[in-house]
């Protein structure tokens, strides 16, 4: 038994020896780690004393800045290696932040670190050869066992690659914004160029249709074809521009409580005549007076009219279209447009909202581009709603739109007193309308429209300078102004007329092919009395002129003193 006791006392000694060995190994590993850090070429490591004088300058710092360690140790501060203007700016920013004076130099770099806050900042390093590069610096205070600051450790990395990426990204964003602006300007220009000749086609066709003598049946059929093709072309232009505006993010919406009853009534009035021509029966729901949804009124109307026209266009002869309203979930209203057409296959339904996909109808009798539903879908999504479709071959299709219900707006007193149209009595002088337009066809069209009113005469001017002179001399009751005029634009001409006391009171109506919403908004904000887009709708133009004449008459009654005889 005694022979085994010495062996029993051996393990503690071995444990102590192994523990000491472990400590030595750890120290060696720590030394190796420290040596690896100090000799790393990827990071600059600079250590200072408590006064900010460099004491350690590793290999990485030498490679990054081009100095040998012995050139800087005990000779200078890290702030001497930075852009002095940036160091001063950092000191000023800290002074404002902490409401105390901070001296430029190393004190500004180490201020937060000295208070126990590890700081990371971006500054520009200056190499020995004078070249510069951006760097990210982390600074930490070094403390002794009594928590006193005995120095600072600065670890830096070259930030040039990241800055290059940021610069490239910024340049790409700027280029994209520039391209987007150019696209928007192109759309506006394209709209004008397409609408200008279309204005003459549709305008003169309307004049011939309603002129004297009445067209013969053969002529009437030809005119109908011209108008049908013209209005269809205008519809295509509008769809393409709408889609482009939506895709570029330029389409602005005004989402507010909208009366669905009123919108459906307006839609019904617009589509029933087309349905009747095709023998299609229409059924609309009874809606409560307080049926309001959150939407842009104009765009919701556009959505529903497009769905209704499609239901009529792709229906069976003597078919039926019905509109239904349900609440699939609390706070949501679904408007469904159901037809009795040929229906669609599941594959066709899955392709419904793809641009320029007409689902095999390219050779059919119905015209189209395949973008109407795409525009409809995007508009619904922009208004915060959802759209979908269900279809059964041989039975028909149902397209539905879901919108959030809204509370009816508060009732307000509406003053709707009618303003009488002031026309001169027999024997009174003619009322002059000045039209500033450089396109002879457009000028002739409006001249023929105005000629139908015995109390009006048209005065034409081919450019803004002549128009301004005519306005000052002839004092017209109303001015019609094209926007894209040679020399002075219509908007600039309007501003000149507004600044002249002789012409400031004359209502000016913009008559332009610039029909993009932002162009219309810009025109109205500039001060036009009204903004009529080409192609001209004769009734719309005459209503605008009548309103402007009434406004002129009111101004006369207010501003003109009574004669004293």
ABEGO torsion letter per residue (X at the ends): XAAAAAAAAAAAAAAAAAAAAAAAAAAAAAAAAAAAAAABAABBBBBBBAAGBBABBBAAAAAAAGBBAAAABGABBAAAABBAAAAAAAAAAAAAAAGBBBBBEAAAAAAAAAAGBBBBBBBBBBBAAGBBBBBBBBBBBBBBAAGBBAEBBBBBBBAAAAAAAAAAAAAAAAAAAAAAAAAAAAAAAAAAAAAAAAAAAAAAAAAAAABOBBBBAAAAAAAAAAAAAAAAAAAAAAAAAAAAAAAAGABBBBBBBBBAAAAAAAAAAAAAAAAAAAGBBBBBBBBBAABBBBBBAAAAAAAAAAAAAAAAAABBBGBBBBBBBBBABBGBBBBBBBBABAEBBAAAAAAAABBGBAGGAAABABBEAGAAAAAAAAAAAAAGBBBBBBBBBGAEBBBBBBBBBBBBBBBBBBBABBBBBBBBBBGBBBBBBBBBBABAAAAAAAAAAAAABAABBBBBBABAAAAAAAAAAAGBABBBBBABBBEBBAAAAAAAAAABAAAAABBBBBBBABABAAAAAAAAAAGBABBBBOBBBAAAAAAAAAAAAAAAAAAAAAABBBBBX
